[in-house]
Amino acid sequence: MLPAVVKLCCGISYPHLRNLTGLQRTAVAVIGQELTHMQRWGQVQHLIRTHSRLKRHEPKPEDASPVPLKEDQLLYVQRGQDAMEKALCMLEDTQGWKFEMTESEGDVICSKVIPGTGKVFRLEAVLDASVDELYDILFVRVEEMHQWNPSIQQIKVLKHVGPETIVTHEISAETAGNLIGQRDFLCVRHSCKQKSRVYLGGTAIELASLPPQPGFVRAEDGPTCIIIQALDEDMGKSHFTWLLNMDVKGWLPKSIVNQALPRAQLDFTRHLRRRLTATSTLG
């Protein structure tokens, strides 16, 4: 989703490329994972059909900010909402998705080439955390992500635009074996939080006050989104769907990038699980 959570793609190393084994699973394993994927995606697809046309929801009187948003602030909200809706529309179209790889935890990644956009990736996983906990980690406390995701050097919230929209600047960590160098990302993030689910959307933006920085290639993401849905049988667990749509820029061939991005999704999910386990242990 979001650029921060895939900064591992900016630390692409030769060992990553040598160890891409997802497509080498046996046919039996692939069929089993595909059956699991179909069951999970049927539930998420129902949610997308219901909510993909997210309305421009006006705040309720009790939730309204005491200070009206300025015109430039409203533009950030609009960009975030538009990005979320476009990403959900990509997920809503179930035609053309192809299996990419899977992991022992049951995570499944599929890809699709969208005209005018390029290749996007959809990850589905089940995480041992509630919707509220994941929302807190991935949106509210996004500036702390570098503490548990080694691919991130820094995330800074530049603007808070109401309770649901933020503008962030992110810098990927410099890692050994990095083929494409550090990247930075400037984006708007928007959230839509409901009782048993959360939508997180984002897209690249430009700020005159923060042009591309010396020593970094400014990559672009979006529209992209994450859907976090509580499991009916266990509200302490969540179904996690992540649409990754990113242009890392630079000279690296797309064939290499398209192999590294889904691997980065799996790596991120692994780090997130470790973060959740550490929290559970401390608790």
Backbone bond lengths (Angstrom), bond angles and torsions (degrees), N, CA, C in turn:
res aa  C-N    CA-C-N  psi(-1)  N-CA   C-N-CA  omega(-1)  CA-C   N-CA-C  phi
1 M - - - 1.459 - - 1.425 102.82 -
2 L 0.539 104.69 -86.46 1.415 117.78 -164.16 1.511 108.45 -82.28
3 P 1.282 117.50 147.78 1.443 118.42 -175.04 1.502 113.43 -61.55
4 A 1.329 117.55 -37.75 1.464 119.43 -176.17 1.505 112.02 -59.85
5 V 1.313 117.32 -39.03 1.451 119.62 -172.94 1.508 113.27 -77.63
6 V 1.313 117.54 -3.67 1.453 118.45 178.95 1.510 111.39 -121.27
7 K 1.333 117.40 20.44 1.446 118.82 -179.64 1.520 112.05 -62.28
8 L 1.338 117.74 -13.00 1.461 120.33 176.38 1.523 110.99 -60.38
9 C 1.322 116.57 -25.80 1.462 118.76 179.42 1.524 110.53 -68.09
10 C 1.339 116.58 -19.57 1.450 120.00 179.03 1.517 111.02 -87.14
11 G 1.321 117.66 -0.70 1.444 121.63 175.38 1.504 110.31 -115.65
12 I 1.330 116.56 32.89 1.456 121.57 -178.18 1.526 109.94 -56.76
13 S 1.312 116.72 130.18 1.459 120.55 -179.67 1.511 109.53 -129.43
14 Y 1.307 115.50 161.84 1.454 119.69 179.91 1.518 113.00 -58.99
15 P 1.355 120.16 -37.61 1.465 119.23 176.46 1.514 112.19 -59.71
16 H 1.326 117.67 -36.65 1.459 119.59 176.89 1.521 110.67 -58.26
17 L 1.326 115.10 -44.56 1.454 118.55 -175.31 1.519 111.50 -71.79
18 R 1.310 114.89 -32.90 1.461 117.29 179.76 1.515 112.08 -72.36
19 N 1.344 116.41 -23.85 1.466 119.63 -173.35 1.514 113.64 -102.70
20 L 1.317 118.37 16.59 1.459 120.29 178.22 1.521 109.05 -72.40
21 T 1.326 116.56 98.07 1.460 120.31 -173.53 1.518 112.99 -114.42
22 G 1.337 117.97 2.66 1.467 119.80 -174.65 1.509 113.38 -58.45
23 L 1.330 117.14 -40.07 1.462 119.89 -176.97 1.523 112.60 -81.51
24 Q 1.341 115.38 -0.45 1.455 118.07 -179.51 1.521 112.07 -102.33
25 R 1.328 116.90 12.16 1.471 120.21 176.04 1.525 109.66 -65.24
26 T 1.296 115.14 156.41 1.450 118.61 178.25 1.513 110.79 -70.12
27 A 1.334 116.23 159.47 1.460 120.66 -178.24 1.524 111.70 -60.80
28 V 1.318 116.45 -37.21 1.459 119.41 -179.99 1.514 111.00 -63.26
29 A 1.335 116.84 -43.22 1.466 120.48 179.99 1.512 110.72 -64.07
30 V 1.314 116.66 -41.80 1.461 120.73 -179.85 1.518 110.96 -62.54
31 I 1.325 116.52 -45.18 1.467 119.62 179.80 1.519 110.69 -61.72
32 G 1.322 116.32 -42.73 1.465 119.30 179.31 1.515 111.51 -62.04
33 Q 1.330 117.03 -43.08 1.453 119.73 179.38 1.519 111.37 -67.21
34 E 1.314 116.96 -36.67 1.456 119.47 179.20 1.531 111.70 -65.39
35 L 1.327 116.89 -37.32 1.460 119.47 176.68 1.522 110.50 -63.75
36 T 1.329 116.09 -43.25 1.462 119.98 177.22 1.516 110.44 -62.10
37 H 1.328 115.87 -43.49 1.460 121.14 178.69 1.525 111.32 -58.64
38 M 1.318 117.52 -43.77 1.457 120.68 -178.26 1.522 111.15 -62.72
39 Q 1.322 116.56 -39.53 1.460 119.77 179.53 1.525 110.42 -65.92
40 R 1.315 116.73 -45.96 1.458 120.06 -178.95 1.519 111.01 -66.02
41 W 1.339 115.84 -45.97 1.458 119.13 -174.27 1.517 111.62 -67.27
42 G 1.325 117.70 -27.64 1.456 119.41 176.66 1.515 111.54 -60.98
43 Q 1.337 117.18 -37.57 1.455 120.97 178.28 1.524 111.18 -70.71
44 V 1.333 117.03 -45.43 1.457 119.98 -179.28 1.522 111.06 -66.72
45 Q 1.316 116.69 -37.03 1.458 120.67 179.95 1.525 110.65 -60.38
46 H 1.339 116.00 -38.12 1.464 119.65 177.61 1.528 110.42 -61.90
47 L 1.332 116.78 -41.25 1.457 120.40 178.72 1.520 111.14 -65.12
48 I 1.334 115.99 -40.19 1.459 119.81 -178.63 1.521 110.74 -65.86
49 R 1.344 116.71 -41.64 1.467 119.16 178.32 1.518 110.55 -61.29
50 T 1.324 115.70 -32.59 1.455 120.03 -176.93 1.518 111.98 -79.75
51 H 1.345 116.74 -34.86 1.461 119.71 -169.51 1.521 114.51 -120.80
52 S 1.316 119.57 1.39 1.465 119.76 -174.18 1.517 112.30 -65.95
53 R 1.321 116.83 -27.78 1.461 119.73 176.45 1.524 108.18 -92.90
54 L 1.325 115.38 64.44 1.463 119.69 -177.23 1.525 109.33 -61.38
55 K 1.315 116.16 126.22 1.448 120.80 -179.10 1.520 109.89 -77.19
56 R 1.293 115.48 156.26 1.455 120.62 173.92 1.515 106.49 -72.80
57 H 1.337 115.92 85.45 1.448 119.92 -172.30 1.516 110.93 -74.01
58 E 1.319 115.85 128.92 1.448 121.46 176.23 1.515 108.58 -84.83
59 P 1.320 118.00 142.91 1.460 119.48 -178.87 1.518 111.15 -66.12
60 K 1.331 115.12 144.55 1.444 119.71 174.79 1.521 108.52 -69.28
61 P 1.339 117.96 155.75 1.464 119.95 -178.29 1.518 112.79 -53.01
62 E 1.358 117.36 -39.72 1.452 119.30 -177.26 1.514 112.47 -74.14
63 D 1.365 117.08 -18.22 1.459 120.86 -179.71 1.520 112.82 -99.74
64 A 1.315 116.87 -7.01 1.458 120.94 -173.51 1.528 110.90 -64.96
65 S 1.344 115.09 140.75 1.455 120.34 177.94 1.520 108.75 -72.51
66 P 1.327 118.19 140.52 1.462 120.00 179.12 1.524 112.24 -67.07
67 V 1.332 117.02 -21.57 1.456 121.15 178.69 1.526 108.92 -111.29
68 P 1.345 118.88 116.80 1.469 121.04 -179.75 1.523 110.96 -59.94
69 L 1.322 116.05 145.59 1.453 120.19 178.13 1.525 110.39 -71.19
70 K 1.334 115.41 142.69 1.450 120.42 177.24 1.529 109.43 -78.75
71 E 1.330 115.03 168.90 1.465 119.33 -175.76 1.524 111.93 -60.22
72 D 1.351 117.95 -42.28 1.465 119.72 -179.26 1.528 110.88 -67.93
73 Q 1.338 117.01 -31.58 1.453 120.34 177.30 1.516 111.10 -69.23
74 L 1.328 115.87 -39.51 1.464 120.05 178.17 1.522 110.79 -62.64
75 L 1.332 117.16 -31.18 1.457 120.56 178.29 1.524 110.83 -65.72
76 Y 1.330 117.82 -38.07 1.460 120.90 176.85 1.525 110.46 -63.58
77 V 1.320 116.28 -44.10 1.465 120.41 178.43 1.522 110.13 -60.94
78 Q 1.324 116.15 -43.66 1.465 121.29 179.43 1.525 111.08 -61.10
79 R 1.340 116.76 -43.35 1.465 120.25 179.95 1.520 110.72 -63.83
80 G 1.314 116.28 -41.41 1.455 119.77 179.55 1.507 112.50 -65.65
81 Q 1.317 116.91 -42.89 1.463 121.04 179.06 1.525 111.00 -65.70
82 D 1.333 116.32 -42.34 1.467 119.85 178.88 1.521 111.07 -61.62
83 A 1.324 116.43 -42.95 1.468 120.59 -179.87 1.519 110.49 -61.98
84 M 1.323 116.68 -42.96 1.452 120.17 -179.69 1.520 111.66 -63.22
85 E 1.303 116.51 -43.82 1.463 119.91 -178.85 1.528 111.77 -66.34
86 K 1.333 117.07 -41.04 1.460 120.09 178.82 1.530 110.79 -64.23
87 A 1.323 116.48 -41.31 1.465 120.07 179.72 1.523 110.67 -65.41
88 L 1.321 117.18 -40.68 1.463 120.45 178.72 1.530 110.99 -65.29
89 C 1.322 116.47 -34.50 1.466 119.53 176.18 1.531 110.81 -64.59
90 M 1.333 116.83 -36.89 1.466 120.28 176.72 1.521 110.29 -61.86
91 L 1.329 116.25 -42.34 1.457 120.14 179.18 1.525 111.55 -70.11
92 E 1.313 116.66 -32.79 1.460 120.65 -177.43 1.526 111.68 -64.39
93 D 1.335 116.47 -32.77 1.465 120.82 178.17 1.526 108.61 -78.96
94 T 1.308 116.30 104.42 1.472 120.96 -174.09 1.524 113.21 -86.83
95 Q 1.308 118.02 -2.16 1.463 120.78 -178.46 1.531 110.83 -81.90
96 G 1.337 116.13 140.55 1.456 121.12 170.64 1.508 116.71 90.57
97 W 1.329 118.37 0.03 1.464 119.91 178.96 1.528 110.37 -75.24
98 K 1.329 116.13 136.62 1.459 121.91 -179.75 1.527 110.25 -122.72
99 F 1.322 114.90 140.04 1.463 120.65 179.38 1.524 110.70 -64.67
100 E 1.340 116.61 133.28 1.460 121.63 178.57 1.527 111.79 -107.48
101 M 1.332 116.45 -58.32 1.455 120.15 -176.49 1.513 109.71 -164.70
102 T 1.323 114.83 167.89 1.453 121.27 178.19 1.517 109.22 -141.07
103 E 1.322 116.61 169.33 1.452 122.79 -178.69 1.519 109.01 -130.82
104 S 1.326 116.39 161.39 1.459 121.02 -177.08 1.525 112.40 -60.54
105 E 1.334 117.55 -27.03 1.456 121.12 179.30 1.525 112.23 -72.54
106 G 1.334 116.04 -8.28 1.454 120.13 -178.95 1.516 113.88 99.22
107 D 1.333 118.03 0.57 1.459 121.40 177.30 1.530 109.56 -64.45
108 V 1.319 116.29 139.79 1.466 121.49 -179.26 1.526 108.97 -128.65
109 I 1.333 116.44 134.99 1.461 121.42 177.18 1.520 109.19 -121.45
110 C 1.324 115.58 130.87 1.466 122.78 173.59 1.524 108.18 -122.13
111 S 1.317 116.36 160.34 1.460 120.86 -179.41 1.519 110.19 -133.04
112 K 1.324 113.53 164.01 1.461 119.82 -179.64 1.519 108.35 -157.35
113 V 1.326 116.88 140.19 1.458 121.56 175.48 1.526 108.18 -96.64
114 I 1.323 115.87 120.78 1.461 121.65 -178.30 1.524 108.89 -110.30
115 P 1.328 118.35 122.77 1.467 120.92 -179.93 1.528 111.33 -55.21
116 G 1.325 115.60 132.74 1.447 120.29 179.61 1.517 113.94 83.93
117 T 1.321 116.78 -10.55 1.463 121.22 -179.06 1.518 111.18 -118.86
118 G 1.325 116.38 -45.18 1.448 120.96 -176.87 1.514 111.03 108.24
119 K 1.319 116.42 -157.23 1.454 121.16 -176.17 1.518 110.02 -88.27
120 V 1.326 115.64 127.97 1.460 121.86 177.20 1.519 108.44 -118.95
121 F 1.338 115.64 160.32 1.457 121.15 -175.48 1.524 109.83 -129.02
122 R 1.329 115.06 139.17 1.464 121.05 179.00 1.522 109.61 -119.62
123 L 1.311 116.07 117.64 1.462 121.75 176.77 1.524 109.39 -104.24
124 E 1.341 115.15 138.63 1.463 121.04 174.72 1.525 108.40 -128.11
125 A 1.329 114.91 133.60 1.463 120.36 -178.04 1.515 108.98 -151.88
126 V 1.325 115.85 164.02 1.463 122.34 171.73 1.521 106.79 -116.83
127 L 1.343 116.21 126.48 1.453 121.91 -177.07 1.521 110.69 -115.09
128 D 1.324 115.57 144.63 1.462 121.41 -179.99 1.524 109.84 -83.66
129 A 1.309 114.92 67.62 1.461 120.73 179.47 1.518 108.79 -159.64
130 S 1.319 115.76 151.86 1.461 120.26 178.36 1.522 110.11 -77.10
131 V 1.321 115.54 165.79 1.463 121.04 177.19 1.520 110.24 -59.63
132 D 1.314 117.02 -44.09 1.467 120.88 -178.57 1.523 111.67 -62.66
133 E 1.326 116.87 -40.20 1.467 120.26 -179.13 1.515 110.95 -65.18
134 L 1.322 117.64 -43.62 1.461 121.17 179.87 1.528 111.13 -68.41
135 Y 1.313 116.86 -38.31 1.469 120.44 176.77 1.526 110.03 -61.27
136 D 1.321 117.16 -41.35 1.457 121.88 -179.70 1.531 110.80 -64.56
137 I 1.325 116.82 -43.28 1.467 120.80 -177.65 1.523 111.94 -71.36
138 L 1.332 117.36 -42.67 1.463 121.14 -171.20 1.525 114.49 -90.05
139 F 1.326 117.32 -17.66 1.474 118.97 -178.55 1.524 112.14 -124.67
140 V 1.322 117.22 -57.59 1.461 120.15 -175.75 1.531 111.27 -63.99
141 R 1.326 117.10 -43.62 1.464 121.68 -176.12 1.532 111.28 -109.26
142 V 1.312 115.45 38.15 1.463 119.94 -175.85 1.521 111.81 -61.80
143 E 1.338 118.22 -29.34 1.468 120.31 -179.28 1.530 112.39 -67.06
144 E 1.327 117.37 -15.04 1.461 121.12 179.42 1.530 112.77 -92.43
145 M 1.323 117.29 2.45 1.453 120.00 -172.99 1.524 112.88 -62.11
146 H 1.327 117.53 -29.76 1.468 119.66 179.98 1.530 112.02 -64.92
147 Q 1.327 116.87 -18.26 1.458 120.33 -178.93 1.526 112.43 -71.60
148 W 1.342 116.35 -24.70 1.466 118.25 -179.44 1.525 113.28 -123.98
149 N 1.316 117.49 -9.12 1.463 121.19 177.00 1.526 108.38 -112.54
150 P 1.331 119.00 104.00 1.469 121.70 -174.41 1.519 114.27 -66.78
151 S 1.315 118.35 -9.05 1.459 120.25 -179.73 1.526 112.34 -84.27
152 I 1.324 117.34 -5.25 1.461 121.52 -176.58 1.514 110.55 -111.27
153 Q 1.313 115.95 129.89 1.461 120.64 175.63 1.521 110.78 -87.86
154 Q 1.341 115.66 -41.72 1.462 118.63 -176.79 1.519 110.69 -162.69
155 I 1.321 115.30 143.08 1.457 122.22 169.31 1.521 107.18 -130.67
156 K 1.306 116.85 127.56 1.459 121.16 -179.98 1.525 109.75 -126.41
157 V 1.316 115.92 129.53 1.465 120.85 175.00 1.526 107.74 -82.25
158 L 1.313 116.44 115.39 1.459 121.97 -178.47 1.516 112.02 -85.24
159 K 1.319 115.87 -34.24 1.463 120.24 -177.71 1.525 109.97 -143.95
160 H 1.315 116.43 138.42 1.452 123.14 167.48 1.525 106.18 -105.68
161 V 1.328 116.17 117.45 1.458 120.56 -178.17 1.523 107.97 -113.83
162 G 1.315 116.44 89.67 1.450 119.54 -174.30 1.521 109.91 70.49
163 P 1.334 116.60 -171.43 1.466 120.15 -175.82 1.527 114.30 -81.73
164 E 1.333 119.25 -11.35 1.459 121.30 -170.08 1.517 114.29 -117.12
165 T 1.336 119.44 -4.10 1.463 121.38 -172.98 1.522 110.30 -134.89
166 I 1.335 115.59 134.75 1.460 121.34 176.22 1.522 109.41 -136.75
167 V 1.332 115.27 155.63 1.465 122.29 173.78 1.524 106.49 -113.60
168 T 1.333 116.80 127.65 1.457 120.45 -175.41 1.524 112.24 -126.63
169 H 1.339 114.33 151.13 1.464 121.75 170.77 1.517 106.84 -119.20
170 E 1.324 116.08 128.33 1.459 121.79 -174.22 1.518 110.82 -127.98
171 I 1.315 115.26 142.62 1.460 121.54 178.81 1.519 108.52 -126.21
172 S 1.306 116.35 128.78 1.461 120.24 179.06 1.519 110.16 -77.20
173 A 1.319 115.02 153.59 1.462 120.24 -179.96 1.519 110.34 -76.56
174 E 1.321 115.92 149.18 1.462 121.14 174.66 1.520 107.90 -85.57
175 T 1.318 116.53 117.67 1.457 120.75 -174.62 1.521 111.09 -119.92
176 A 1.306 116.14 157.12 1.461 121.31 177.83 1.525 109.74 -64.78
177 G 1.321 116.42 139.21 1.453 120.41 179.37 1.515 114.27 79.91
178 N 1.334 116.80 10.05 1.454 120.89 -178.72 1.530 110.45 -66.08
179 L 1.326 116.40 120.01 1.461 120.55 -177.60 1.521 113.24 -86.80
180 I 1.318 118.68 -23.43 1.457 120.38 -171.68 1.525 112.99 -121.22
181 G 1.290 118.23 3.19 1.458 120.53 176.67 1.516 112.92 78.47
182 Q 1.331 114.76 174.03 1.456 119.77 -179.59 1.523 111.21 -70.66
183 R 1.324 114.52 149.97 1.453 122.16 176.32 1.519 108.94 -121.94
184 D 1.323 115.22 154.89 1.450 118.42 165.92 1.520 108.51 -126.06
185 F 1.329 114.74 156.04 1.465 122.13 -174.69 1.522 109.04 -133.43
186 L 1.300 116.59 134.73 1.451 122.76 174.77 1.525 106.80 -120.36
187 C 1.325 116.75 118.12 1.462 117.32 -173.44 1.519 111.91 -149.08
188 V 1.322 113.99 162.78 1.459 122.08 172.02 1.518 107.65 -106.91
189 R 1.337 116.39 136.32 1.466 122.53 179.12 1.526 108.45 -118.61
190 H 1.306 114.94 139.01 1.466 119.61 179.06 1.520 108.67 -130.56
191 S 1.328 116.38 142.13 1.459 120.60 179.58 1.522 110.35 -124.33
192 C 1.310 114.38 149.33 1.464 121.95 175.02 1.532 105.91 -133.38
193 K 1.321 116.84 105.71 1.453 122.21 -173.09 1.523 110.44 -105.49
194 Q 1.327 115.45 124.73 1.447 122.02 177.70 1.524 109.04 -121.07
195 K 1.316 116.44 -176.93 1.464 120.57 -172.31 1.522 112.69 -60.00
196 S 1.320 118.07 -49.04 1.463 120.86 -174.47 1.522 112.95 -119.95
197 R 1.323 117.06 14.13 1.465 119.59 -179.95 1.520 110.04 -156.57
198 V 1.330 114.23 158.50 1.459 121.90 177.47 1.520 108.48 -136.81
199 Y 1.333 116.04 139.06 1.460 122.16 172.55 1.528 107.59 -113.08
200 L 1.322 117.26 131.17 1.454 122.86 175.81 1.526 107.83 -122.87
201 G 1.317 116.98 120.72 1.460 120.70 -179.21 1.512 111.03 -123.55
202 G 1.328 116.59 158.45 1.453 118.79 179.40 1.512 112.61 -162.86
203 T 1.333 115.31 162.81 1.453 120.83 177.20 1.516 109.41 -161.51
204 A 1.328 116.67 159.20 1.461 122.00 179.43 1.524 110.40 -71.39
205 I 1.333 115.25 146.13 1.457 121.28 175.18 1.526 108.56 -135.91
206 E 1.330 115.68 176.55 1.458 121.75 175.37 1.523 109.24 -124.38
207 L 1.329 114.98 142.73 1.460 121.24 175.08 1.520 108.37 -130.79
208 A 1.326 115.98 127.71 1.458 119.50 178.35 1.520 111.02 -62.00
209 S 1.325 116.21 -30.00 1.461 120.99 -178.75 1.523 113.35 -77.17
210 L 1.342 117.35 -10.74 1.465 120.58 -179.66 1.531 109.41 -140.29
211 P 1.323 117.62 75.02 1.468 120.68 177.78 1.525 109.48 -71.71
212 P 1.337 118.33 172.72 1.469 121.13 176.85 1.519 111.12 -51.34
213 Q 1.344 115.87 137.09 1.453 121.92 -173.57 1.536 112.08 -91.97
214 P 1.327 117.32 143.29 1.471 120.40 176.80 1.525 110.50 -58.97
215 G 1.320 116.06 136.56 1.459 120.60 178.47 1.510 114.26 90.16
216 F 1.340 117.64 -6.17 1.458 121.05 179.94 1.520 109.97 -126.41
217 V 1.316 115.38 149.72 1.459 121.54 168.97 1.522 106.39 -98.70
218 R 1.315 117.11 125.82 1.462 119.45 -179.30 1.527 109.88 -83.55
219 A 1.302 115.34 109.38 1.464 121.07 178.17 1.523 109.39 -84.81
220 E 1.317 115.86 166.94 1.464 120.81 -178.67 1.522 110.16 -130.92
221 D 1.298 115.37 139.83 1.463 120.25 177.59 1.516 109.25 -126.48
222 G 1.323 113.70 160.84 1.456 119.75 170.57 1.512 114.32 97.56
223 P 1.339 111.16 165.12 1.465 125.24 -1.83 1.531 111.83 -68.63
224 T 1.322 114.99 142.22 1.450 121.26 -177.42 1.517 109.17 -143.26
225 C 1.328 117.14 162.74 1.461 118.36 179.94 1.521 111.39 -160.28
226 I 1.329 113.96 161.77 1.457 123.45 172.16 1.522 107.87 -127.12
227 I 1.323 116.03 136.92 1.457 121.60 173.25 1.523 107.88 -115.04
228 I 1.314 116.58 124.70 1.464 122.28 177.86 1.525 107.34 -115.78
229 Q 1.316 116.17 116.32 1.466 121.89 -174.48 1.524 110.21 -125.95
230 A 1.334 116.72 126.62 1.456 120.60 179.12 1.525 110.47 -65.20
231 L 1.329 117.01 140.25 1.454 121.32 176.12 1.530 109.12 -73.81
232 D 1.315 116.55 136.75 1.461 120.81 -178.61 1.526 111.54 -61.25
233 E 1.337 115.71 -38.44 1.462 119.50 -174.78 1.525 113.07 -83.68
234 D 1.350 117.44 -12.89 1.460 120.43 -178.12 1.530 108.47 -156.48
235 M 1.332 116.61 100.03 1.461 120.75 -177.26 1.529 112.22 -68.19
236 G 1.340 117.13 -11.39 1.450 120.93 177.06 1.509 112.98 -82.93
237 K 1.340 117.58 -2.90 1.456 122.97 177.06 1.527 109.36 -121.29
238 S 1.327 115.44 156.21 1.460 120.23 -176.33 1.521 111.66 -135.17
239 H 1.314 114.68 142.30 1.465 120.90 171.22 1.514 107.45 -86.87
240 F 1.317 116.61 126.36 1.457 124.20 -170.55 1.522 109.04 -115.55
241 T 1.325 117.80 113.28 1.464 122.97 177.86 1.521 108.50 -116.34
242 W 1.321 116.61 126.52 1.468 121.58 -174.98 1.528 109.65 -129.68
243 L 1.321 115.89 118.11 1.461 122.11 172.89 1.520 108.25 -95.03
244 L 1.328 116.08 115.81 1.462 122.05 179.61 1.522 109.11 -103.69
245 N 1.329 115.43 124.99 1.457 122.47 -179.09 1.525 106.09 -139.95
246 M 1.330 117.07 103.70 1.462 119.70 -171.27 1.521 112.28 -145.08
247 D 1.335 114.86 143.85 1.458 122.70 171.22 1.524 106.70 -116.05
248 V 1.342 116.63 107.86 1.468 119.84 -176.22 1.523 112.28 -78.83
249 K 1.330 117.85 -6.94 1.465 122.83 -179.20 1.524 110.27 61.18
250 G 1.328 116.58 -168.06 1.459 119.68 178.96 1.519 112.71 79.86
251 W 1.329 113.96 -170.62 1.459 120.20 -171.30 1.524 113.84 -95.38
252 L 1.313 118.88 -10.89 1.461 121.02 -173.14 1.533 110.88 -61.91
253 P 1.327 118.24 131.30 1.468 120.76 -179.37 1.523 111.91 -58.19
254 K 1.316 116.11 144.82 1.457 120.61 -178.85 1.521 112.05 -61.27
255 S 1.327 116.91 -31.17 1.460 119.47 -179.78 1.526 110.74 -61.44
256 I 1.331 116.85 -37.27 1.463 121.23 178.51 1.523 110.17 -73.20
257 V 1.327 116.34 -44.02 1.465 120.66 179.38 1.529 110.58 -60.28
258 N 1.328 116.15 -41.64 1.467 120.09 -177.72 1.526 112.60 -68.86
259 Q 1.306 117.36 -19.52 1.462 120.47 172.08 1.531 110.88 -83.77
260 A 1.333 115.86 -34.75 1.458 120.21 -174.71 1.519 113.28 -78.77
261 L 1.328 118.42 -33.28 1.469 120.14 -175.81 1.531 113.24 -62.40
262 P 1.334 119.63 -48.33 1.468 117.03 177.82 1.523 112.67 -65.16
263 R 1.333 117.05 -33.61 1.460 119.24 175.40 1.528 109.88 -63.38
264 A 1.334 116.93 -37.46 1.463 120.55 177.57 1.526 111.14 -64.46
265 Q 1.333 116.95 -35.74 1.460 119.25 176.65 1.527 111.21 -62.30
266 L 1.323 116.31 -44.76 1.465 119.92 179.01 1.529 110.85 -65.15
267 D 1.327 116.88 -39.54 1.458 120.25 178.23 1.524 110.97 -62.73
268 F 1.328 116.35 -43.64 1.461 119.88 179.11 1.528 110.86 -60.94
269 T 1.310 116.52 -44.76 1.463 119.89 -179.11 1.523 110.70 -62.76
270 R 1.330 116.89 -36.39 1.460 120.30 177.08 1.527 111.08 -63.49
271 H 1.339 117.00 -43.98 1.463 120.61 178.53 1.531 110.86 -66.05
272 L 1.326 116.56 -37.31 1.455 119.57 178.64 1.529 110.77 -64.88
273 R 1.306 117.38 -39.62 1.470 120.39 177.99 1.537 110.43 -63.40
274 R 1.320 116.82 -39.34 1.464 119.85 177.77 1.525 110.24 -63.82
275 R 1.312 116.30 -39.74 1.470 120.67 177.67 1.525 109.98 -62.41
276 L 1.313 117.71 -42.39 1.454 121.42 -179.84 1.535 111.44 -67.70
277 T 1.323 115.47 -38.51 1.467 119.46 178.19 1.522 111.00 -65.45
278 A 1.330 116.46 -40.97 1.463 120.29 179.74 1.520 110.54 -63.96
279 T 1.326 117.11 -40.26 1.453 120.85 178.60 1.521 111.26 -64.68
280 S 1.329 114.93 -41.81 1.466 120.00 179.54 1.528 111.09 -63.86
281 T 1.323 116.34 -38.36 1.473 120.88 -179.82 1.525 110.99 -67.55
282 L 1.344 115.75 -42.24 1.457 120.00 179.53 1.518 111.40 -67.68
283 G 1.368 113.82 -33.79 1.466 118.55 -179.91 1.510 112.24 -70.35
